Amino acid sequence: MLRIYVSVFVFSVIIQSVCSYYSGAPYSACAHVSPETGHHKSTAGNVNHFFLKFSKHYYSHGDKIQVTLSGGQFNGFLIVARKTTDDAKNVGTFTDLPSEAKLTCDPTTGQGITQSSASPKNSVTLNWVAPTDTTDDIVFKYSVVLDTRSNYFANLSSTILRYASPLQGKFYKDSECGRSRGCYSNCLNDICDLETSWQDKGDNIEISLTAVLNNDGYVSLGFSNASLMGPATVYYCTLNNGSVNVIPGLTFGHSHNESNLSTSGISNEVSNYTDGILKCKFTVQKESSDPALFNLTDPWYLNAAKGPIQGGRLRSHGRIDRNVTSYRVNLSNVSTDEHFLPAVTSTAATSQTTSSATRAAMTNTATLTDTTLTATTLTASTKSSVVTPSGGDAECGSTKGCFDNCNNGKCDLFVSWISKGEQIEFSLNTTTGHNEDYYLAVGFSETDKMGKASVVACTVNQHSIIDVYVSYNDDAYNNKQMKDLKTAVKLISGFYKDGVLQCTFTRVASIANNSYFFDLNEPWYFITARGPATLGKSNSFIAYVH
């Protein structure tokens, strides 16, 4: 009987603390962020729409990380951070409080935060400083009160925030991206292999270029008046025979010219090559004394690339290692934080975006008859059109394998497959954002690139005619249609409406003695690609645009 009485008492403290105290939860609520056994059931329902989002996926000692609570309108909240190995002790400190929040759980430590008033809120962004005495994983515990004492969500846990352990062959994203520095990078969950960033310094721009390089090569950032490289002003961070240098250059299409260009506008250079990571940080004048170099006070398309140096000369980066923004970037805007590789919540997949096409590749090979591969969530689409898979989400990981770009049930890319004996049935769904010819393709490759890949593409032309094609990408990424294999795929259904392309088709798992049509009973890297296509009047030709 005593145990029941204590449980009811604890519940009363917690729920009244968060729900009834309009100016925030008191210290006594912090020990049990959620109510214990014996409380009345909340009328909020079983589906929680509220979530915490972090500005970083990893923390280092003393890092300041933004924590945003959102998901709908709410009046009250209580948030603490704890090690996953110790659910009793709060860690880290909240600082730089917004007006709608105040400290609790002993304000002298700053280890808990709650609302300062019961006014309705749609979101709140808080600043949390990571502890300096642990490398444990961190989880945030939180409760959310909607509008009444009995309308709440409790016992909620965030995704895990992991410690930034030393990396091999990669590096962590600059934590100032989107805050004090603009960034254009190739990162997955804040782990990068190429990053370009900049910061306005009055009459100058500070540029930082970082990339993973195993041999002599370069990483570059170009400024162009078109979404293709040329003409462009380019700054290169180069590694050649152990020497690291910054040089300016000009490009015209695929040609490069670095002769007779002044380096007098480059200053404060700090460059190094350590553990396979090449990095250059330097300052350039916004208005160069060399008239051949573009004026950086103007907005430009950004071209980020890396490539080899052979015989002391810069060589072509190729299509894969060049990426361009889809819009002109103003370098004075430090809130820019664009990725060619959108951040994902799982390391099961990666995605690469260019101005006209999106690619995604699984980092581990998977046999397509294995349906235990669960859907991977990528960053939310900013497009107005959304794809809503019909029943696919519930079957992912059980009867279907899935790959997607979804957030809160809305997707701009959703691919699923199911084994049907000697055939694999694929369902492809994407928003197009275009009124022109478009394609969505799936490829199977020995590497995580679209080169040397067996491909099936679903296409739609301006007349909304949908078809599927079999093709093969050679080592040089040239796409060749395999017209003699047309019967190896069969379009089951397809439609195009309101900027959404959907098609379902079957592909035979294998064809004997055909090296261009890969056997799907074997494990392959699984790649998706999408973008505008050049189609003939009868959909007879596809030109992939990267």
ABEGO torsion letter per residue (X at the ends): XAAAAAAAAAAAAAAAAAAABAAEBBAAAAABABBBBGBBBBAAEABBABBBBBABABBBBGBBBBBBBBGEBBABBBBBBBBAABAABBBEBBBGBBAABBBBGGAAAGABBBBABABBBABBBBBBBBBAABABBBBBBBBBBAABAABBBBGBBBBBBBBBBBBBGBBBBBAABGBABBBBBBBBGGBBABBBBBBBAEABBBBBBBBBBABBBBBBBBBBABABBOBBBBBBBBBBGGBBBBBBBBBBEABBBABGBBAAABBGBBBBBBGGBBBBBBBBBABBABAABBBAABBBBBBBBBBBBBGGBBBBAEAAABBBBABBBBAABAABBBBABBBBABAABBBBBBAABBBBBBABBBBAABAABBBBBBBBBABABBBBBBGAAAABGAABBBBBBBBGGBBABBBBBBBBEABBBBBBBBBAGBABBBBBBBBBBABABABGBBBBBBBBBAAGBBBBBBBBBBAAGBBBBBAAAAAABBBABBBBBGGBBBBBBBBBABBBGBAABBBAABBBBBBBBBEBBBBBAAGABBBBBX
